[in-house]
Amino acid sequence: MAPKWRELADKLADQIRSGDYAPGQQLPHIRDLVDAGEGSKATVHAAYKALEAEGLVTSSRGHGTVVRQQVALKRLGIARYDKAKWRDGDEVAFIADRVASGRAYRRNEQTQSVSLVAAPPEAAAAHGLPAGTQVYARARLVKEGDQPTHTLTSYYRPEHVEGTRLVDPTPGPAGRGGGFRVLYDAGYEIDHMKERIFARTPTADEVKLLQLPQAEPVVELHRTTYTADGTVVEFAIGVHAASRFAWEYDFKVPDSANDTEGH
């Protein structure tokens, strides 16, 4: 026979999956379930911890236990960088993902801080700079409503972005078309990219910042962005809550024997 906390966790999980508790909705306070005869305080607490471990809810001080969004955002691979989106329109990358997912968004769901820092080793290597060279770090936190989805920190050479909107910490993308449009207007049109992704265990700071449930991994992205002549104009590191994205790629299958471009 299953323990009482497991029975309660399964009951609440069924209610979440059937829509009785909607994404973003707070579950009853522990004391309310105790008063309703669902078990002791320890039983309800154990049930809530099980739901969190299973990725159905998040718990945090001040917010209580809240049902998580169960349908992952599409994290577009190649299509999110389509020049028509940012050069001719205003679909910066995180907005392109929301549009493709049929989800609402607000521009101020991206916040950022901008600072001159000593380039981390990976950023220095990508830019071909000596270790410790000063670069601009534009660190973004992106949320869906009140729920953080990922961080993204871009590293730029000062001579590429000094005096542009990319060094402005105002919340939201860097003006119409975002950062790639800023680079385009400055004469640095992006041409090709290299992305590397891998999963890992989050740090304690990332667990807090991204409001991660117990045992959830993160997906780390390293993106290097080039102009046509091979100049690196951005190196970015993103940290994504693993369960909040479904990474999607749609691309032409290469034939390297007949490829003369060589990217």
Stockholm file with secondary structure:
# STOCKHOLM 1.0

chainA/1-263         MAPKWRELADKLADQIRSGDYAPGQQLPHIRDLVDAGEGSKATVHAAYKALEAEGLVTSSRGHGTVVRQQVALKRLGIARYDKAKWRDGDEVAFIADRVASGRAYRRNEQTQSVSLVAAPPEAAAAHGLPAGTQVYARARLVKEGDQPTHTLTSYYRPEHVEGTRLVDPTPGPAGRGGGFRVLYDAGYEIDHMKERIFARTPTADEVKLLQLPQAEPVVELHRTTYTADGTVVEFAIGVHAASRFAWEYDFKVPDSANDTEGH
#=GR chainA/1-263 SS CCCHHHHHHHHHHHHHHTTSSCTTCBCCCHHHHHHTTSCCHHHHHHHHHHHHHTTSEEEETTTEEEECCCSCEEEESSGGGCHHHHTSSCCCHHHHHHHHHTCCCCGGGEEEEEEEEECCHHHHHHHTCCTTCEEEEEEEEEEETTEEEEEEEEEECHHHHTTSGGGCCCSSSSSTTHHHHHHHHTTCCEEEEEEEEEEECCCHHHHHHTTCCTTCCEEEEEEEEEETTCCEEEEEEEEEEGGGEEEECCCCCCCGGGCCSCC
#=GC SS_cons         CCCHHHHHHHHHHHHHHTTSSCTTCBCCCHHHHHHTTSCCHHHHHHHHHHHHHTTSEEEETTTEEEECCCSCEEEESSGGGCHHHHTSSCCCHHHHHHHHHTCCCCGGGEEEEEEEEECCHHHHHHHTCCTTCEEEEEEEEEEETTEEEEEEEEEECHHHHTTSGGGCCCSSSSSTTHHHHHHHHTTCCEEEEEEEEEEECCCHHHHHHTTCCTTCCEEEEEEEEEETTCCEEEEEEEEEEGGGEEEECCCCCCCGGGCCSCC
//
